[in-house]
Amino acid sequence: MEKLGRSGVGVSRIGLGTAPLGGLYTAVGDQQAAATLEAAWSAGVRYFDTAPRYGSGLAETRLGSFLAGVDRSEATVSSKVGALLDPARRDYTVEGVYASLAASLERSGLDAFDILLIHDPDDHWEEAVRHAYPALARLREQGGVRAIGVGMTQAEMLVRFVRETDVDCVMVAGRYSLLDRTAADELLPLCAERGTGVLVAGVFNGGILADPGPGAYYDYAPAPEPVLKRARGLAERCAAHDVPLAAAALQFPLRHPAVTGIVVGARSPEEVAEDLALAATPIPEALWTELD
């Protein structure tokens, strides 16, 4: 387990993202979800990320059911605040944070989460920094959570959070990948300087870096032709070194010294096995030089 910034919370270098277990893109049955979590656990994965918005609470429920059957003390679990499901709305007020957390704990059956992240406050900076962050900081001070942070699909606001608050970590999705290195400009150096942990999600940019074929998705929408062309160019460079594009995409963020770990979603035991095999694929330095 790697220490997540100054917090002391440990995460495995590869964590399992549970959005697919909540039905992202296609539905997943209960048995398949349980088998996926078991496969990850058996392979040594000990960090699990979830959120209320993943399947309207379904991912949290399924993760909690699985964790009830293993040694909870071995697992690190993160969830997110800022979204209420009944009725569905964004809420970054103090009351909203506590209501979100209470509902997540009830759904999951857990006593506490190890990490809580403010989820996608893109259009809610003032509310998130003035209300949601202080609420999480108070929970951390009281021992209700071990580490706090923010999870977003942009780097710019994460920079503001790291500069202006005392977050332990950030989760940046899709902005530090083979296709988009925005986070490397300011966010990652700042986190290294401040001792802020960095978790990278969206390493495949929505799927295109796993398979840049027809109909590939980039950031949750069909990939534009220029992006497809770039991804296929990356695939050709990897193929010249007998390396799958997906292996380079998965390992790329872990090369940066500021990155503590990555979060990769899976919807089946086969996908878990594939992801871990990609993580273990040898990649020659010559290919990294070309990709850089």
Helices and strands as residue ranges (DSSP letters): E 2-3, G 5-7, E 10-11, E 14-17, G 20-22, H 30-42, E 47-49, H 58-67, G 72-74, E 76-81, E 83-85, E 88-90, H 94-108, E 115-119, H 125-127, I 128-132, H 133-141, E 147-152, H 156-164, E 169-173, G 182-184, H 187-194, E 197-201, G 205-207, E 217-218, E 221-222, H 225-239, H 245-251, G 252-255, E 259-265, H 269-279, H 285-291
